[in-house]
Amino acid sequence: MEQRKRVSGRVREYLLGCVVTVLLLSVASAQLRYSISEEVNEGTVVGNIARDLGIDKITLRDRKYRIVSSDAEPLFRVNQNDGILYVSRKIDREEVCAQSSMCVINVKTVLENPLEVHYIRVEVLDINDHSPSFQENETTLEISESVLPGARFQLKGSRDQDSAHFSVQQYELSPNDHFRLEVKDKGDDGKIPILVVQKSLDRETAGSHSLILTAQDGGKPPKTGNMNILVKVLDINDNVPIFSKDVYSVMVNENAPIGTTVVVVNATDLDDGPNGDVIYSFSKSTNQNILNLFGISSVTGEITVENVIDFEKREKYEIEIQASDKGLAPLTTEKSVIIKIVDVNDNAPEIEVTSFSSSVPEDSRPGTTVALISVNDLDSGHNGKVICFIDEDVPFALSPSLQDTMYSLVTKYPLDKEKQSHYDLTIIAKDAGQPPLSSIKTITVVVSDVNDNSPEFSLSPYTFYVTEGNDPGASVFSVKAFDQDENNNALISYHIVRDGSENNKLASFLNINSETGDIVALKSYDFETLKMFQFHVVATDSGTPSLSSNVTVNVFILDQNDNAPVILYPVSSNGSAEGVEEIPRNVNAGHLVTKVRAYDADIGYNGWLLFSLQEVTDHSLFGLDRYTGQIRTHRSLTETDEAEHKLVILVKDNGNVSLSATATVVVKLVEPKEAFAASDVKSAAKVDEEDNVTLYLMITLGSVSLLFLISIIVLIAMQCSKSTDYTSKYLQETNYDGTLCHSIQYRSGDKRYMLVGPRMSIGSTIVPGSHANTLVLPDRRTSVEPKVPNTDWRYSASLRAGGVMQSSVHMEESSVMQGAQGVLVQNWPTASSAAEGEGGEVSPPMGAGVDSNSWHFRYGPGGPGAPPQHLKPGEVPPEAFIIPGSPAIISIRQNQGGEDDKSDFITFGKKEEAKKKKKKKKEKKDKKDKGKDDDE
């Protein structure tokens, strides 16, 4: 039942719906159709709806006539005043209807009171407002060059938003030789263009083709659209690599640095991609040695040096190289590369001594062959040409042989082993390359000795000084000879010449060591009996035949202080040195009581005697002259003085160890008459005594003069036998110790000698073994270091004053003539008799080695405070010479030739005549005083 109700209900609803639908359809049954073109302007009238539907225009506003649309901006609008349908905005058919063949827009309008709905269809008509277009402006096709003609390739078609005949109607292809165009119509999909190959492609000829595809629509005029088509021709490996040169020939220097580029080969392949990529390599048949020397880059084709190239091993290399592409089936081409090696000067000449005599006698003749030398250079051409030479000033030369590479080393001039015992020869071999290379080889040539040199003594002649009292059997001096030869030729033996002659008899008391040359005296010498002697020594070498030379040896005996002073007066009858002197009491001060006389057998300082009072009863009464031994009264005698006075006089020499003697004088004071009587008695005794003293003095003076004469003769003989260089100079230095300095030197042979006094000249050297004061002077032509003189010096015994100092006239001081470096120095006595302020004259003593006639020393008052003197060139200033005990100043000058120039002598103080007159007056006065005393 319920079901039936449900069905009946549904039927009722359905019927009700149908009724409503019919009513509505009847209301809206009115429908209009309009058409307009697209792209018309806004406000364009589409149609008059009110008129066409028969609706009163007056009621349109009241009935709210309007368009019902869901669009925010509808395409049309209706005017409520006149019912006209307008275009509200531009209509693009392609936008509204896409590409439909018919574009119809339905517009729904509504009226109220009563409700009416009217549907209006507006057809939008198409216009040709769009050009054909392709999805891509440019497309690329890849086609292998191996495709056959007729191959088809479909292209994408063009699209045109317009419809019907305004759409794409046809396609066109730009003109070309390889392609044509076909068009296929696919209905709704439009027309499709197809690209057809009509001619075979060759990528090597044209790798790509540019085409233009044009689409046209049906408009009048038609609109078109273009698309660029790039056809790339794909490569196939159809070309082999080709080298750029038919022949590769290059040159490379030997010893080129590793990595040096030899050549770059280049091959091209017309193919593309891997088919056109070329790789390089050596041929598989290439020798391994070449592979060690050269390398090739597989990418660039650069051939480089991989190891040291030596022209001397191989001059040319021919290498096979190949170029291959990278195709699936690689194509290969081979080519030969010729590499020529350029020689460079990389090999220095080689020097080889094939035959060599290391020792050459010094007497070899010039041209003697010493060695054979060969030279070789591995280089070629100018680089291999060699010259050989000795780049030194040596007595050897290289003599070329017939072969360019052989030389003989020969002597150029005589050799002398004593000048040079060996030669280090530097042999230089130089090639002609640029730059030249050279080699050096040093060989040592030893000059062997022959006995061509005689022994040479270090001095000739030898002069030795031996102190008297030497020990017998002791070595006193030695000689030395040298031989410039070697080995046995230089082995020297010595012996003394013993010919038994009178002059050589003293040689029997000498013995010589044959090996060392040391000479031993077999006896002791006494200066008082022997002053000098001479002998000869022979030096012989051990060569075959032997050579020898001899030398003269002069021996001078030097004095020692071995004799004590001997009192000559006073001497008593029993031989003792005692005497008695009587003087009257009325004598004045300065009266000569007596004079003590003494004698010393020694000479020089050893014989220079000084007197002193050792014991006296009254010092105020008597005085003793230190140098003359005169005893004089200090004052006048008085009655209170004792009648007898004892004086003990000490006489002492000036030796290093002084020897002395004493004398006793007893002075008795007597009345004048007694003294006169006693004087007569004594006068007779004194005459005899003085005669004895005079005899002794004459004997002494004669012996000394004889010795001096002998010395002069020997010296003259030596000077005549050899060249003599005699010079005399003065020292221009002040000697403040009261000595007069003068220098005399002489040359004997190659040596110069000097005899020195209390002062030694600087720079002199003492002869070894002389133990004396003889100086051997260094030659002015050689530089000798000054040596410190021997502190234990004595002036020369050979040229001393001799007997002059042995007389009773004793010296006050000893003036010394001392010279510059290398000169003779001599002690001379000075005059002591001149009173203060007087002038005087000093002459050199006999035996001093100076001509007394050519030397005059004037002296007189003067001194450091005296006014300056105007000196001539070469003169010594006066203040340089001072005589002790007197302000006398001496100026001395001598010519270079050794002759005196008296015109140059300057005399200070009084003249010589005044001095003599003064002396005579004094002597007369003394005699008168003595006569008065005798009278009293």
Secondary structure, DSSP 4 states (H G I P E B T S, - for coil): -HHHHHHHHHHHHHHHHHHHHHHHHHHT--EEEEEEETTPPTT-EEEEHHHHHT--STHHHHTT-EEE-S-SS-SEEE-TTT-EEEE-S---HHHHHTT-SSEEEEEEEEETTTTEEEEEEEEEEP------B-S-SEEEEEEETTPPTT-EEE-PPPB-SS-GGGSEEEEEE---SSEEEEEEE-GGG-EEEEEEE-S---TTT-SEEEEEEEEEES-SSPPEEEEEEEEEEEP-S----EES-S-EEEEEETTPPTT-EEEE--EE-SS-GGGT-EEEEE-TT--HHHHHHEEE-TTT-EEEE-S---TTT-SEEEEEEEEEE-SSS--EEEEEEEEEEEP-S----EEEEEEE-SEEETTPPTT-EEEEEEEE-SS-GGGG-EEEEE-S--SEEEEE-SSTTEEEEEE-S---TTT-SEEEEEEEEEESSSS--EEEEEEEEEEE--S----EESSSSEEEEEESSPPTTSEEEE--EE-SS-GGGG-EEEEE-----STTGGGGGEEE-TTT-EEEESS---TTT--EEEEEEEEEE-SSS--EEEEEEEEEEEP-S----EEEES--TTS-SEEEEEEETT--TT-EEEE-EEE-SS-GGGG--EEEEEEES-TTTEEE-TTT-EEEESS---TTS-SEEEEEEEEE--SSS--EEEEEEEEEEE-HHHHHHHHHHHHHHHHHHHHHHHHHHHHHHHHHHHHHHHHHHHHHHHHHHS----EEE---S--TTS----EEEEEETTEEEEE--SS--TT-EEPTT--SSEEEEPPTTS-----PPPSS----STTS-GGGGGSSS--S-EEEE--STT-B-EEEE----PPTT--EEE-PPTTSSS-GGG--EEE-S--TTSPPP-PPTTPPPGGG-B-TTS--B-B--B-TTS-B-GGG-B--SS-HHHHHHHHHHHHHHHHHHHHHHHH-
